[in-house]
Amino acid sequence: TAVETIEQALGKNFFKGWIQKRIQQGIKSIGIRNKTKEVKDIEYTNKKESLRDYRFAPDWVNIPLGLYISGDKVAVISSKAESFGLLVESPEFSTLLKSLFDALWRLSEDTLAVN
């Protein structure tokens, strides 16, 4: 999963610390995941306390990387095997990816419907 991919690439302590910092700053996380690769760790699945909302992408969608969009910045984090990270600051690129995310969000399954 992208969660496991990022955890392996950045290290579990760093990733969990980053999540705690996001929560302390009141920043909500919205994501799309693959249901078949869903993690069980409560730190990644808890919605309310973790200021997180996520949906499951349709089965035909593959999400092998971590993609983060915040303002005009877009970060991509690869698997440990490929070992790369990319940060782009661009209003147009960010707008493009936000639009694609929004379209996929509408096609994705609400996790409340799954439980």
C-alpha positions in Angstrom: 0.0 0.0 0.0 1.0 3.6 -0.3 1.0 3.8 3.5 3.5 0.9 3.8 5.5 2.3 0.9 6.0 5.7 2.6 6.6 4.1 6.0 9.4 2.0 4.4 10.9 4.9 2.5 10.8 7.4 5.3 10.9 5.2 8.4 8.0 4.3 10.7 9.0 6.8 13.4 9.4 9.7 11.0 6.1 9.0 9.3 4.2 8.6 12.5 5.8 11.7 13.9 4.8 13.6 10.7 1.2 12.4 11.2 1.2 13.6 14.8 2.6 17.0 13.8 -0.2 17.3 11.1 -2.8 16.5 13.7 -1.4 19.0 16.2 -1.5 21.7 13.6 -5.2 20.8 12.8 -4.4 19.8 9.2 -7.0 17.3 7.8 -5.8 14.5 5.5 -8.0 13.3 2.7 -6.9 10.3 0.7 -7.8 7.6 -1.7 -6.5 4.0 -1.1 -6.7 0.6 -2.7 -9.1 -1.6 -0.6 -7.2 -4.8 -1.5 -4.1 -3.3 0.0 -5.6 -1.6 3.1 -3.5 -1.5 6.2 -4.9 -2.5 9.7 -2.9 -0.2 11.8 -5.3 2.1 13.8 -2.9 5.0 13.4 -3.6 4.9 9.6 -7.3 3.9 9.7 -8.7 6.0 12.5 -10.6 8.9 11.0 -12.0 11.2 13.7 -9.0 11.6 16.1 -6.5 11.5 13.2 -8.3 14.3 11.2 -8.4 11.9 8.3 -11.0 10.9 5.6 -10.3 8.4 2.9 -12.1 6.4 0.3 -11.4 3.2 -1.6 -10.6 3.6 -5.2 -12.3 1.4 -7.8 -10.5 -1.9 -8.3 -9.1 -0.9 -11.7 -7.1 1.9 -10.1 -3.6 1.2 -8.9 -2.0 3.6 -6.4 1.7 2.5 -5.9 3.1 5.8 -4.8 2.3 8.4 -2.1 1.0 11.7 -3.5 0.5 14.7 -1.3 -1.0 18.0 -2.4 -0.9 21.1 -0.2 -1.6 24.5 -1.7 0.7 24.9 -4.7 3.0 22.1 -3.6 2.9 18.5 -4.8 5.0 15.8 -3.2 5.5 12.3 -4.7 7.2 9.6 -2.6 8.1 6.3 -4.3 8.7 2.9 -2.9 11.9 2.0 -1.1 12.8 -0.1 -4.1 12.7 2.9 -6.5 13.8 5.3 -3.8 12.9 8.8 -5.1 11.0 11.7 -3.9 9.7 14.7 -5.9 8.5 18.1 -4.7 7.0 20.5 -7.2 5.8 23.9 -6.4 3.5 25.0 -9.2 -0.1 26.4 -9.1 -0.9 24.8 -12.5 0.5 21.4 -11.6 -1.3 21.4 -8.2 -4.6 22.5 -9.8 -4.3 19.7 -12.3 -3.7 17.0 -9.7 -6.4 18.4 -7.4 -8.8 18.1 -10.3 -7.8 14.5 -11.0 -8.0 13.7 -7.3 -11.5 15.2 -7.0 -12.7 13.2 -10.1 -11.3 10.0 -8.6 -12.8 10.8 -5.2 -16.3 10.9 -6.8 -15.7 7.5 -8.3 -14.3 6.0 -5.0 -16.2 4.1 -2.4 -16.9 5.7 1.0 -15.2 3.6 3.7 -18.4 3.9 5.9 -20.2 1.9 3.2 -17.6 -0.9 3.5 -17.7 -1.4 7.3 
